[in-house]
Amino acid sequence: MSTMDELVAFCLARISEDEEAARSHRAWDRTTREWVSVDDIPEWPTIAGRVLAECETKRGLIEWAQGIEDLCALGDPAAPPQPHGEQVIRILAETWADHDDYNPTWANDGLPPSP
């Protein structure tokens, strides 16, 4: 499995967890590193709606990044000269850097991926 494939699988799994949490009125507490109930937060319906919208947007971003990488791999002349799809996914993965399954070697160092 390539690094890009690992990153995509990791991000999609976290997005699914975030969707499930939003729908079941839970949130990840980064201090205690556990899921907590948010039933007592009156703004939760608005927050949950935003979380679900962000999940949809993140999936779209992943799809776009994969498409850029695919165009470059095929040698498509419409592809950008330096693909940055993997870098985009690395940046997205940093959202969940505190997750046990996050691989620290995925950290974005601010540079485009090696050719």
C-alpha positions as CSV (number, residue, x, y, z in Angstrom):
1,M,0.0,0.0,0.0
2,S,1.4,3.4,-1.0
3,T,1.7,6.3,1.5
4,M,-1.0,8.1,-0.4
5,D,-3.3,5.0,0.0
6,E,-2.5,4.8,3.7
7,L,-3.2,8.5,4.2
8,V,-6.5,8.3,2.3
9,A,-7.6,5.2,4.2
10,F,-6.7,6.9,7.5
11,C,-8.5,10.2,6.7
12,L,-11.6,8.4,5.4
13,A,-11.8,6.3,8.6
14,R,-11.5,9.5,10.8
15,I,-14.1,11.3,8.7
16,S,-16.5,8.4,9.2
17,E,-15.8,8.5,13.0
18,D,-16.5,12.2,13.0
19,E,-19.8,11.8,11.2
20,E,-20.9,9.0,13.6
21,A,-19.9,11.2,16.6
22,A,-21.9,14.2,15.2
23,R,-25.0,12.0,14.7
24,S,-24.7,10.4,18.1
25,H,-24.1,13.6,20.1
26,R,-20.5,12.8,21.0
27,A,-17.3,14.8,20.7
28,W,-13.6,13.9,21.1
29,D,-12.0,15.5,24.1
30,R,-8.4,16.1,23.2
31,T,-7.5,16.6,26.9
32,T,-8.9,13.3,28.2
33,R,-8.5,11.5,24.9
34,E,-12.0,10.0,25.0
35,W,-15.5,10.5,23.5
36,V,-17.8,12.6,25.7
37,S,-21.5,13.3,25.5
38,V,-22.5,16.8,24.3
39,D,-26.3,16.5,25.0
40,D,-26.1,19.5,27.4
41,I,-24.7,21.8,24.8
42,P,-27.7,23.8,23.3
43,E,-25.7,24.8,20.2
44,W,-25.0,21.1,19.3
45,P,-27.4,20.8,16.4
46,T,-25.6,23.7,14.7
47,I,-22.2,22.3,15.5
48,A,-23.2,18.8,14.3
49,G,-24.5,20.3,11.1
50,R,-21.2,22.0,10.5
51,V,-19.2,18.8,11.3
52,L,-21.3,16.9,8.8
53,A,-20.7,19.6,6.2
54,E,-17.0,19.5,6.9
55,C,-16.9,15.7,6.5
56,E,-18.5,16.0,3.1
57,T,-16.0,18.8,2.1
58,K,-13.1,16.7,3.3
59,R,-14.2,13.7,1.2
60,G,-14.4,16.0,-1.8
61,L,-10.9,17.3,-1.1
62,I,-9.6,13.8,-0.9
63,E,-11.3,12.9,-4.2
64,W,-9.7,16.0,-5.8
65,A,-6.3,15.2,-4.5
66,Q,-6.5,11.6,-5.7
67,G,-7.5,12.9,-9.1
68,I,-4.5,15.2,-9.4
69,E,-2.2,12.3,-8.4
70,D,-3.9,10.0,-11.0
71,L,-3.6,12.6,-13.8
72,C,0.1,12.9,-13.1
73,A,0.7,9.2,-12.9
74,L,-0.9,8.8,-16.3
75,G,1.2,11.5,-17.8
76,D,-1.8,13.6,-18.6
77,P,-0.7,16.9,-20.2
78,A,-3.5,18.7,-18.2
79,A,-1.9,17.6,-15.0
80,P,0.0,20.3,-13.0
81,P,3.8,20.2,-13.3
82,Q,4.2,19.3,-9.7
83,P,1.3,17.4,-8.1
84,H,0.5,18.3,-4.6
85,G,-2.3,15.9,-4.0
86,E,-0.4,13.9,-1.4
87,Q,0.7,17.0,0.4
88,V,-2.9,18.1,0.6
89,I,-3.8,14.8,2.2
90,R,-0.9,15.0,4.6
91,I,-2.1,18.4,5.8
92,L,-5.6,17.0,6.2
93,A,-4.4,14.0,8.2
94,E,-2.7,16.4,10.7
95,T,-6.3,17.2,11.9
96,W,-6.1,13.8,13.6
97,A,-2.4,13.8,14.6
98,D,-3.4,12.9,18.2
99,H,-5.1,9.7,17.0
100,D,-3.4,6.4,17.8
101,D,-3.4,5.3,14.2
102,Y,-1.7,8.5,13.0
103,N,1.8,7.9,11.6
104,P,4.2,10.7,12.5
105,T,6.1,10.1,9.3
106,W,3.0,11.6,7.5
107,A,3.6,15.0,9.0
108,N,3.6,17.7,6.4
109,D,7.0,19.4,6.4
110,G,5.8,22.2,4.2
111,L,7.6,20.8,1.1
112,P,6.0,19.2,-1.9
113,P,6.3,15.4,-2.1
114,S,9.4,14.0,-3.7
115,P,8.9,13.0,-7.4
